[in-house]
Amino acid sequence: MATAAGPLCEEPMHCVAVVLRDVCCKQAPDGHVDLAGPVGGQLSSALRVAARSALLLRSARLVEPLYLCDVRVTAELLGKIYAILGARRAVIVSEQLDQGTPLFAVQARLPVVESFGFAEALLRKTGGAASVSMLFDSYADVPADPRYRPRTAAQMAEHASGSSDIPPETARELVDAVRRRKGLRVLEQLVVHADKQRTRSRKK
C-alpha cells in the first residue's frame, strides 16, 4: 500500500522497497491503554505517510516509458531526422546503412509522451520520404528533479546556463500535466484580477 501511489503523480512507484523495522505506540494522554493494540488500517496509513515523506526528502524522480523508434530515410534527410528527434528528447541508439538500399536505419529511444504527432511531423518534414515504426522498449528515469527550485546565486547561474540535458522545467511540466489530468492539486500562480498601471502626469 505504501508504494501504490507515489508523492509526485499518485502513480505506482518503481523499484522502491519499504522496510518496517519497528512500531512504537504511544500511550493516550488520559492513561488509557488499548489492549487490542493498533489496528491494521492505522499502521498502513501511518506507513504510507512515512514512506511518502521519506521519498520527498530524497528528491524523488519521475519514471517515463520509452518507445524504440526505427526510422528509415535517405542520407540527404538525416539532418532533419536528427533535428526532429532532438526536439522530442529522443536518444539515438544506432545508425547504419541497409545493405543493398540507399536508406539509413536510425534507431532511437523516444519518450512515449513525446510520440504523439511524431509520425505526422516526420512525414511532413521529409515530404513523405521517411518511414517510422515504434515499439515499447523500457522505462527510464527523468534525471531532472521536478521539485527543484534554484535558491542561491550559484544555483540560479547553473539553472540559467542550461548545463543539464533535461531542464527541471521539463520534469515539472510532466508532473503537472499528469496531476491536472487526474484532478490533483498543482502548484502554479494564477492571475485572477489584473489592472494596467496608469501613470498620472504631475501638474506643475
C-alpha positions as CSV (number, residue, x, y, z in Angstrom):
1,M,0.0,0.0,0.0
2,A,2.9,2.4,0.8
3,T,4.2,2.1,-2.8
4,A,0.8,2.0,-4.6
5,A,0.8,5.8,-5.2
6,G,3.9,8.0,-5.2
7,P,4.0,11.6,-4.0
8,L,4.6,13.2,-7.4
9,C,1.8,11.9,-9.6
10,E,-0.1,9.4,-7.4
11,E,1.2,6.6,-9.7
12,P,2.6,3.2,-8.6
13,M,6.3,3.5,-7.6
14,H,9.1,1.6,-9.4
15,C,12.0,-0.2,-7.8
16,V,11.1,1.0,-4.3
17,A,11.1,-1.2,-1.2
18,V,9.9,0.0,2.3
19,V,11.3,-1.9,5.3
20,L,9.4,-1.7,8.5
21,R,11.9,-2.2,11.4
22,D,9.9,-1.2,14.5
23,V,6.5,0.1,15.5
24,C,6.1,2.3,18.6
25,C,2.7,3.0,20.0
26,K,2.4,6.0,22.4
27,Q,0.1,5.9,25.4
28,A,-3.0,8.1,25.3
29,P,-2.9,11.4,27.4
30,D,-5.6,10.1,29.8
31,G,-3.6,7.0,30.5
32,H,-5.9,4.6,28.7
33,V,-4.3,1.6,27.2
34,D,-5.8,-0.1,24.2
35,L,-5.4,-3.9,24.9
36,A,-6.2,-4.7,21.3
37,G,-3.4,-2.5,20.1
38,P,-3.4,-0.5,16.8
39,V,-5.5,-2.0,14.0
40,G,-4.0,-2.8,10.6
41,G,-5.6,0.2,8.9
42,Q,-3.9,2.6,11.3
43,L,-0.5,1.0,10.7
44,S,-1.0,1.1,6.9
45,S,-2.0,4.7,6.9
46,A,1.0,5.7,9.1
47,L,3.4,3.7,7.0
48,R,2.1,5.3,3.8
49,V,2.6,8.8,5.2
50,A,6.1,8.0,6.4
51,A,7.1,6.4,3.1
52,R,5.9,9.5,1.1
53,S,7.7,11.9,3.4
54,A,10.9,9.9,3.1
55,L,10.7,9.9,-0.7
56,L,10.3,13.7,-0.8
57,L,13.3,14.1,1.4
58,R,15.4,12.1,-1.0
59,S,14.3,14.1,-4.1
60,A,12.0,11.6,-5.9
61,R,12.4,11.2,-9.7
62,L,9.8,10.6,-12.4
63,V,9.9,7.4,-14.4
64,E,8.6,7.5,-18.0
65,P,8.1,4.8,-20.7
66,L,10.1,4.8,-23.9
67,Y,9.5,3.6,-27.4
68,L,12.2,2.1,-29.6
69,C,11.8,4.2,-32.7
70,D,13.1,2.8,-36.1
71,V,13.3,5.4,-38.9
72,R,14.3,4.6,-42.5
73,V,15.4,7.5,-44.5
74,T,17.9,8.6,-47.2
75,A,21.2,10.2,-46.4
76,E,20.0,13.7,-47.6
77,L,17.3,13.8,-44.9
78,L,19.4,12.6,-41.9
79,G,19.8,16.1,-40.6
80,K,16.1,16.7,-40.5
81,I,15.6,13.4,-38.7
82,Y,18.1,14.3,-36.0
83,A,16.5,17.7,-35.5
84,I,13.0,16.2,-35.0
85,L,14.3,13.5,-32.7
86,G,16.4,16.0,-30.7
87,A,13.4,18.3,-30.2
88,R,11.4,15.4,-28.7
89,R,14.1,14.4,-26.2
90,A,15.0,11.2,-28.1
91,V,18.3,9.4,-27.6
92,I,20.0,7.9,-30.7
93,V,20.9,4.3,-30.2
94,S,22.3,3.3,-33.6
95,E,22.7,4.4,-37.2
96,Q,23.6,2.1,-40.1
97,L,23.2,1.7,-43.8
98,D,20.9,-1.0,-45.0
99,Q,22.8,-3.3,-47.3
100,G,21.7,-3.1,-50.9
101,T,19.5,0.0,-50.3
102,P,20.2,3.7,-50.2
103,L,18.4,4.0,-46.9
104,F,19.8,4.6,-43.4
105,A,18.2,2.8,-40.4
106,V,18.2,5.1,-37.4
107,Q,17.1,3.7,-34.0
108,A,16.3,5.9,-31.1
109,R,14.6,5.8,-27.7
110,L,11.7,8.2,-27.7
111,P,9.6,9.1,-24.7
112,V,6.0,8.0,-25.1
113,V,4.7,11.4,-24.1
114,E,6.7,12.9,-27.0
115,S,5.5,10.4,-29.5
116,F,2.0,12.0,-30.1
117,G,2.1,13.5,-33.6
118,F,5.7,12.3,-34.2
119,A,4.9,10.3,-37.3
120,E,2.9,13.2,-38.8
121,A,5.7,15.7,-38.1
122,L,8.3,13.3,-39.6
123,L,6.3,12.8,-42.8
124,R,5.7,16.5,-43.1
125,K,9.3,17.5,-42.7
126,T,10.6,14.8,-45.1
127,G,7.9,15.1,-47.7
128,G,6.8,11.5,-47.1
129,A,10.2,10.1,-47.8
130,A,10.7,8.6,-44.3
131,S,9.1,5.6,-42.7
132,V,8.9,5.0,-39.0
133,S,7.8,2.2,-36.6
134,M,7.6,2.3,-32.8
135,L,7.7,-0.4,-30.3
136,F,7.6,-0.3,-26.5
137,D,11.2,-0.6,-25.2
138,S,11.6,0.1,-21.4
139,Y,11.2,2.6,-18.6
140,A,13.8,5.3,-17.8
141,D,14.3,7.9,-15.1
142,V,13.8,11.6,-15.9
143,P,17.2,12.8,-14.5
144,A,15.9,16.3,-13.5
145,D,14.3,16.9,-10.1
146,P,10.7,18.1,-10.7
147,R,10.7,19.8,-7.2
148,Y,13.9,21.7,-7.8
149,R,13.9,25.4,-7.3
150,P,17.1,27.5,-7.6
151,R,17.7,29.5,-4.5
152,T,21.3,30.6,-4.3
153,A,23.2,32.7,-6.9
154,A,25.3,29.7,-8.0
155,Q,22.2,27.6,-8.5
156,M,20.5,30.3,-10.5
157,A,23.6,30.7,-12.7
158,E,23.7,27.0,-13.3
159,H,20.0,26.9,-14.0
160,A,20.2,29.7,-16.5
161,S,23.2,28.2,-18.3
162,G,21.2,25.1,-19.2
163,S,24.0,22.7,-18.4
164,S,21.6,19.8,-17.7
165,D,20.5,17.6,-20.5
166,I,16.9,17.8,-19.3
167,P,15.9,21.1,-17.6
168,P,13.9,20.9,-14.4
169,E,11.0,22.7,-16.2
170,T,10.5,19.6,-18.4
171,A,10.2,17.2,-15.4
172,R,8.0,19.7,-13.6
173,E,5.7,20.1,-16.7
174,L,5.4,16.3,-17.0
175,V,4.4,16.0,-13.3
176,D,1.9,18.9,-13.6
177,A,0.3,17.5,-16.7
178,V,-0.4,14.2,-15.0
179,R,-1.7,15.9,-11.9
180,R,-4.0,18.1,-14.0
181,R,-5.4,15.1,-15.9
182,K,-6.2,13.4,-12.6
183,G,-7.7,16.5,-11.0
184,L,-4.9,16.8,-8.3
185,R,-3.6,20.0,-6.8
186,V,-1.0,21.8,-8.9
187,L,1.3,24.5,-7.5
188,E,1.0,27.3,-10.0
189,Q,0.4,31.0,-9.9
190,L,-2.8,32.2,-11.5
191,V,-3.7,35.8,-12.1
192,V,-7.3,36.3,-11.2
193,H,-7.6,40.1,-11.5
194,A,-5.1,42.5,-13.0
195,D,-5.2,46.1,-14.0
196,K,-2.8,48.1,-16.1
197,Q,-0.9,50.6,-14.0
198,R,-1.6,54.1,-15.1
199,T,0.9,56.9,-14.7
200,R,-0.6,60.2,-13.8
201,S,1.0,63.4,-15.1
202,R,2.1,65.7,-12.3
203,K,0.7,69.2,-12.7
204,K,3.2,72.0,-12.1
